Amino acid sequence: MPAQRQPGNRAPRGRGLAPGVLLAALGAWAVVVPYLGPAIGLRLDVASKLEFVDHVVPGAVAVMSGALLVSLLARGGGASSPVWLGAAAVAFLAGLWVVSTHVPLLAEADRGNAEWGPALLHNSAGLPILLLSLWLLFEALRPTSSV
């Protein structure tokens, strides 16, 4: 028998599964970036271990957080669930990691020490993950109405 929705434990109205799916898609994009870049001529001279730590790990965390949100919403849970809060917080940290490790790359491109194309590609996933997960955190912490 499916779980019944409680009045204070609701999914965001009109949003359905979209936030979780989008978070998972952005996480997947973060994972793909270091492997796509060289294939399309946007090579960045970075050690593969560093690419793994800066892209694959936080991207996988964002994918898992998005999948957890989708699972939660499919089972009738919502934004006020502690699981939602935890998934959003972990995704926020993943996005923050990607952004903070790639800001220096933009500075290098600005100084002419790196090319802009690869720098922008490598920065393309972090900020969207960070902003979406921040919005999901606000959704989790927003007071719910009893009506």
PyRosetta script that sets phi, psi and omega in degrees:
from pyrosetta import init, pose_from_sequence

init()
pose = pose_from_sequence("MPAQRQPGNRAPRGRGLAPGVLLAALGAWAVVVPYLGPAIGLRLDVASKLEFVDHVVPGAVAVMSGALLVSLLARGGGASSPVWLGAAAVAFLAGLWVVSTHVPLLAEADRGNAEWGPALLHNSAGLPILLLSLWLLFEALRPTSSV")
pose.set_psi(1, 130.0)
pose.set_omega(1, -178.4)
pose.set_phi(2, -67.7)
pose.set_psi(2, 150.7)
pose.set_omega(2, 178.9)
pose.set_phi(3, -66.6)
pose.set_psi(3, 141.7)
pose.set_omega(3, 177.2)
pose.set_phi(4, -83.4)
pose.set_psi(4, 140.9)
pose.set_omega(4, 177.0)
pose.set_phi(5, -76.7)
pose.set_psi(5, 134.4)
pose.set_omega(5, 176.0)
pose.set_phi(6, -92.4)
pose.set_psi(6, 149.7)
pose.set_omega(6, -177.7)
pose.set_phi(7, -54.4)
pose.set_psi(7, -39.1)
pose.set_omega(7, -178.4)
pose.set_phi(8, -87.7)
pose.set_psi(8, -2.6)
pose.set_omega(8, -176.2)
pose.set_phi(9, -118.4)
pose.set_psi(9, 71.9)
pose.set_omega(9, -171.9)
pose.set_phi(10, -114.3)
pose.set_psi(10, 151.0)
pose.set_omega(10, 172.6)
pose.set_phi(11, -77.0)
pose.set_psi(11, 147.9)
pose.set_omega(11, 178.3)
pose.set_phi(12, -58.0)
pose.set_psi(12, 128.5)
pose.set_omega(12, -177.2)
pose.set_phi(13, -61.8)
pose.set_psi(13, 133.1)
pose.set_omega(13, 175.6)
pose.set_phi(14, 76.0)
pose.set_psi(14, 2.9)
pose.set_omega(14, -177.7)
pose.set_phi(15, -107.3)
pose.set_psi(15, -23.8)
pose.set_omega(15, 177.6)
pose.set_phi(16, 51.1)
pose.set_psi(16, -133.3)
pose.set_omega(16, -176.3)
pose.set_phi(17, -91.2)
pose.set_psi(17, -2.8)
pose.set_omega(17, -172.7)
pose.set_phi(18, -53.6)
pose.set_psi(18, -44.7)
pose.set_omega(18, -177.8)
pose.set_phi(19, -61.2)
pose.set_psi(19, -42.4)
pose.set_omega(19, 179.7)
pose.set_phi(20, -66.7)
pose.set_psi(20, -41.9)
pose.set_omega(20, 179.4)
pose.set_phi(21, -65.6)
pose.set_psi(21, -42.9)
pose.set_omega(21, 179.4)
pose.set_phi(22, -64.4)
pose.set_psi(22, -42.0)
pose.set_omega(22, 177.9)
pose.set_phi(23, -62.1)
pose.set_psi(23, -43.5)
pose.set_omega(23, 178.3)
pose.set_phi(24, -63.6)
pose.set_psi(24, -40.9)
pose.set_omega(24, 179.3)
pose.set_phi(25, -65.1)
pose.set_psi(25, -41.6)
pose.set_omega(25, 177.9)
pose.set_phi(26, -65.4)
pose.set_psi(26, -37.8)
pose.set_omega(26, 176.1)
pose.set_phi(27, -63.4)
pose.set_psi(27, -41.9)
pose.set_omega(27, 177.3)
pose.set_phi(28, -63.1)
pose.set_psi(28, -39.0)
pose.set_omega(28, 177.5)
pose.set_phi(29, -61.7)
pose.set_psi(29, -41.3)
pose.set_omega(29, 178.7)
pose.set_phi(30, -60.7)
pose.set_psi(30, -37.2)
pose.set_omega(30, 179.4)
pose.set_phi(31, -68.8)
pose.set_psi(31, -38.7)
pose.set_omega(31, -173.6)
pose.set_phi(32, -76.3)
pose.set_psi(32, -31.2)
pose.set_omega(32, -172.5)
pose.set_phi(33, -49.3)
pose.set_psi(33, -50.2)
pose.set_omega(33, -176.5)
pose.set_phi(34, -66.4)
pose.set_psi(34, -19.4)
pose.set_omega(34, 179.6)
pose.set_phi(35, -95.2)
pose.set_psi(35, -26.3)
pose.set_omega(35, 178.2)
pose.set_phi(36, -76.6)
pose.set_psi(36, -39.5)
pose.set_omega(36, -177.1)
pose.set_phi(37, -49.3)
pose.set_psi(37, -56.7)
pose.set_omega(37, 179.9)
pose.set_phi(38, -62.3)
pose.set_psi(38, -31.7)
pose.set_omega(38, -179.0)
pose.set_phi(39, -67.9)
pose.set_psi(39, -26.5)
pose.set_omega(39, -179.6)
pose.set_phi(40, -109.2)
pose.set_psi(40, 16.9)
pose.set_omega(40, 174.9)
pose.set_phi(41, 84.2)
pose.set_psi(41, 17.9)
pose.set_omega(41, 178.6)
pose.set_phi(42, -114.8)
pose.set_psi(42, 63.8)
pose.set_omega(42, -176.9)
pose.set_phi(43, -77.9)
pose.set_psi(43, 139.5)
pose.set_omega(43, 175.5)
pose.set_phi(44, -123.1)
pose.set_psi(44, 131.1)
pose.set_omega(44, -176.7)
pose.set_phi(45, -81.7)
pose.set_psi(45, 86.0)
pose.set_omega(45, -177.6)
pose.set_phi(46, -136.6)
pose.set_psi(46, 143.4)
pose.set_omega(46, 178.4)
pose.set_phi(47, -63.2)
pose.set_psi(47, 143.4)
pose.set_omega(47, -177.9)
pose.set_phi(48, -63.3)
pose.set_psi(48, -30.8)
pose.set_omega(48, 176.4)
pose.set_phi(49, -63.6)
pose.set_psi(49, -40.1)
pose.set_omega(49, 178.9)
pose.set_phi(50, -67.0)
pose.set_psi(50, -41.2)
pose.set_omega(50, 176.9)
pose.set_phi(51, -60.2)
pose.set_psi(51, -40.5)
pose.set_omega(51, -179.8)
pose.set_phi(52, -62.6)
pose.set_psi(52, -46.6)
pose.set_omega(52, -177.9)
pose.set_phi(53, -70.2)
pose.set_psi(53, -37.0)
pose.set_omega(53, -175.4)
pose.set_phi(54, -87.0)
pose.set_psi(54, -17.4)
pose.set_omega(54, -177.6)
pose.set_phi(55, -124.8)
pose.set_psi(55, -54.9)
pose.set_omega(55, -171.8)
pose.set_phi(56, -67.2)
pose.set_psi(56, -48.2)
pose.set_omega(56, -178.0)
pose.set_phi(57, -63.1)
pose.set_psi(57, -55.0)
pose.set_omega(57, -179.9)
pose.set_phi(58, -66.3)
pose.set_psi(58, -31.9)
pose.set_omega(58, 176.8)
pose.set_phi(59, -64.3)
pose.set_psi(59, -43.2)
pose.set_omega(59, 178.1)
pose.set_phi(60, -64.6)
pose.set_psi(60, -37.8)
pose.set_omega(60, 176.9)
pose.set_phi(61, -62.7)
pose.set_psi(61, -42.9)
pose.set_omega(61, 178.5)
pose.set_phi(62, -65.9)
pose.set_psi(62, -39.4)
pose.set_omega(62, 177.1)
pose.set_phi(63, -61.4)
pose.set_psi(63, -46.4)
pose.set_omega(63, -179.5)
pose.set_phi(64, -65.3)
pose.set_psi(64, -38.4)
pose.set_omega(64, 177.8)
pose.set_phi(65, -65.1)
pose.set_psi(65, -43.1)
pose.set_omega(65, 177.6)
pose.set_phi(66, -62.9)
pose.set_psi(66, -42.0)
pose.set_omega(66, 178.5)
pose.set_phi(67, -64.7)
pose.set_psi(67, -37.3)
pose.set_omega(67, 177.6)
pose.set_phi(68, -64.8)
pose.set_psi(68, -40.5)
pose.set_omega(68, 177.5)
pose.set_phi(69, -64.3)
pose.set_psi(69, -43.1)
pose.set_omega(69, 177.8)
pose.set_phi(70, -61.0)
pose.set_psi(70, -45.0)
pose.set_omega(70, 179.1)
pose.set_phi(71, -62.0)
pose.set_psi(71, -42.9)
pose.set_omega(71, 179.4)
pose.set_phi(72, -61.4)
pose.set_psi(72, -46.6)
pose.set_omega(72, -179.8)
pose.set_phi(73, -67.4)
pose.set_psi(73, -36.0)
pose.set_omega(73, 179.6)
pose.set_phi(74, -65.8)
pose.set_psi(74, -28.9)
pose.set_omega(74, 179.7)
pose.set_phi(75, -89.6)
pose.set_psi(75, 5.0)
pose.set_omega(75, 176.5)
pose.set_phi(76, 94.5)
pose.set_psi(76, 5.0)
pose.set_omega(76, 177.1)
pose.set_phi(77, -77.9)
pose.set_psi(77, 177.7)
pose.set_omega(77, -178.9)
pose.set_phi(78, -152.9)
pose.set_psi(78, -167.8)
pose.set_omega(78, -171.8)
pose.set_phi(79, -66.5)
pose.set_psi(79, -21.5)
pose.set_omega(79, -179.0)
pose.set_phi(80, -87.5)
pose.set_psi(80, 1.6)
pose.set_omega(80, 179.3)
pose.set_phi(81, -72.3)
pose.set_psi(81, 142.0)
pose.set_omega(81, 174.6)
pose.set_phi(82, -61.7)
pose.set_psi(82, -28.4)
pose.set_omega(82, 177.5)
pose.set_phi(83, -65.0)
pose.set_psi(83, -42.8)
pose.set_omega(83, 177.7)
pose.set_phi(84, -58.6)
pose.set_psi(84, -48.6)
pose.set_omega(84, -179.6)
pose.set_phi(85, -59.3)
pose.set_psi(85, -45.2)
pose.set_omega(85, 179.9)
pose.set_phi(86, -64.0)
pose.set_psi(86, -44.7)
pose.set_omega(86, 179.8)
pose.set_phi(87, -63.7)
pose.set_psi(87, -42.1)
pose.set_omega(87, 179.4)
pose.set_phi(88, -66.0)
pose.set_psi(88, -39.7)
pose.set_omega(88, -179.5)
pose.set_phi(89, -66.1)
pose.set_psi(89, -42.8)
pose.set_omega(89, 179.7)
pose.set_phi(90, -66.3)
pose.set_psi(90, -40.7)
pose.set_omega(90, 177.5)
pose.set_phi(91, -64.2)
pose.set_psi(91, -37.9)
pose.set_omega(91, 177.2)
pose.set_phi(92, -60.4)
pose.set_psi(92, -44.2)
pose.set_omega(92, 178.9)
pose.set_phi(93, -64.3)
pose.set_psi(93, -37.1)
pose.set_omega(93, 177.2)
pose.set_phi(94, -64.3)
pose.set_psi(94, -45.2)
pose.set_omega(94, 178.0)
pose.set_phi(95, -63.6)
pose.set_psi(95, -40.8)
pose.set_omega(95, 178.1)
pose.set_phi(96, -62.7)
pose.set_psi(96, -39.1)
pose.set_omega(96, 178.5)
pose.set_phi(97, -62.1)
pose.set_psi(97, -47.8)
pose.set_omega(97, -178.6)
pose.set_phi(98, -62.7)
pose.set_psi(98, -45.0)
pose.set_omega(98, -179.5)
pose.set_phi(99, -63.3)
pose.set_psi(99, -48.8)
pose.set_omega(99, -174.9)
pose.set_phi(100, -67.1)
pose.set_psi(100, -29.8)
pose.set_omega(100, 179.0)
pose.set_phi(101, -83.2)
pose.set_psi(101, -11.0)
pose.set_omega(101, -177.6)
pose.set_phi(102, -111.3)
pose.set_psi(102, -9.4)
pose.set_omega(102, 175.4)
pose.set_phi(103, -60.2)
pose.set_psi(103, -42.1)
pose.set_omega(103, 177.5)
pose.set_phi(104, -59.8)
pose.set_psi(104, -29.9)
pose.set_omega(104, 178.0)
pose.set_phi(105, -64.7)
pose.set_psi(105, -38.9)
pose.set_omega(105, 176.2)
pose.set_phi(106, -65.3)
pose.set_psi(106, -38.6)
pose.set_omega(106, 177.6)
pose.set_phi(107, -64.0)
pose.set_psi(107, -39.5)
pose.set_omega(107, 176.9)
pose.set_phi(108, -63.3)
pose.set_psi(108, -41.3)
pose.set_omega(108, 178.4)
pose.set_phi(109, -64.6)
pose.set_psi(109, -38.1)
pose.set_omega(109, 179.3)
pose.set_phi(110, -65.0)
pose.set_psi(110, -35.0)
pose.set_omega(110, 178.4)
pose.set_phi(111, -82.3)
pose.set_psi(111, -5.9)
pose.set_omega(111, -180.0)
pose.set_phi(112, 88.7)
pose.set_psi(112, 8.4)
pose.set_omega(112, -179.4)
pose.set_phi(113, -88.4)
pose.set_psi(113, -7.7)
pose.set_omega(113, 176.8)
pose.set_phi(114, -145.6)
pose.set_psi(114, 157.1)
pose.set_omega(114, 178.8)
pose.set_phi(115, -81.1)
pose.set_psi(115, 147.6)
pose.set_omega(115, -177.6)
pose.set_phi(116, -68.5)
pose.set_psi(116, -38.7)
pose.set_omega(116, -177.2)
pose.set_phi(117, -57.0)
pose.set_psi(117, -57.1)
pose.set_omega(117, 177.7)
pose.set_phi(118, -62.2)
pose.set_psi(118, -36.4)
pose.set_omega(118, -179.7)
pose.set_phi(119, -63.1)
pose.set_psi(119, -44.6)
pose.set_omega(119, 179.3)
pose.set_phi(120, -68.5)
pose.set_psi(120, -39.5)
pose.set_omega(120, 177.9)
pose.set_phi(121, -61.2)
pose.set_psi(121, -45.1)
pose.set_omega(121, -178.8)
pose.set_phi(122, -69.2)
pose.set_psi(122, -20.6)
pose.set_omega(122, 177.5)
pose.set_phi(123, -94.0)
pose.set_psi(123, -2.3)
pose.set_omega(123, -170.8)
pose.set_phi(124, -70.9)
pose.set_psi(124, -22.3)
pose.set_omega(124, -176.2)
pose.set_phi(125, -97.5)
pose.set_psi(125, -32.3)
pose.set_omega(125, -171.4)
pose.set_phi(126, -60.9)
pose.set_psi(126, -52.7)
pose.set_omega(126, -176.9)
pose.set_phi(127, -64.1)
pose.set_psi(127, -43.8)
pose.set_omega(127, 176.0)
pose.set_phi(128, -60.7)
pose.set_psi(128, -39.7)
pose.set_omega(128, 177.1)
pose.set_phi(129, -63.7)
pose.set_psi(129, -44.7)
pose.set_omega(129, -179.2)
pose.set_phi(130, -60.7)
pose.set_psi(130, -48.1)
pose.set_omega(130, -177.4)
pose.set_phi(131, -69.1)
pose.set_psi(131, -42.1)
pose.set_omega(131, 179.0)
pose.set_phi(132, -64.1)
pose.set_psi(132, -43.7)
pose.set_omega(132, -179.3)
pose.set_phi(133, -68.8)
pose.set_psi(133, -31.5)
pose.set_omega(133, 174.9)
pose.set_phi(134, -64.6)
pose.set_psi(134, -42.9)
pose.set_omega(134, 176.4)
pose.set_phi(135, -62.3)
pose.set_psi(135, -41.1)
pose.set_omega(135, 178.1)
pose.set_phi(136, -63.8)
pose.set_psi(136, -36.5)
pose.set_omega(136, 175.3)
pose.set_phi(137, -63.5)
pose.set_psi(137, -44.6)
pose.set_omega(137, 178.0)
pose.set_phi(138, -62.1)
pose.set_psi(138, -38.2)
pose.set_omega(138, 176.8)
pose.set_phi(139, -61.4)
pose.set_psi(139, -40.3)
pose.set_omega(139, -178.9)
pose.set_phi(140, -69.2)
pose.set_psi(140, -33.0)
pose.set_omega(140, -176.0)
pose.set_phi(141, -93.5)
pose.set_psi(141, -8.9)
pose.set_omega(141, -178.7)
pose.set_phi(142, -67.3)
pose.set_psi(142, 133.4)
pose.set_omega(142, 177.3)
pose.set_phi(143, -64.2)
pose.set_psi(143, 139.8)
pose.set_omega(143, 179.0)
pose.set_phi(144, -96.4)
pose.set_psi(144, 146.5)
pose.set_omega(144, 179.4)
pose.set_phi(145, -85.7)
pose.set_psi(145, 147.9)
pose.set_omega(145, -179.7)
pose.set_phi(146, -85.5)
pose.set_psi(146, -0.9)
pose.set_omega(146, -179.2)
pose.set_phi(147, -88.3)
pose.dump_pdb("model.pdb")
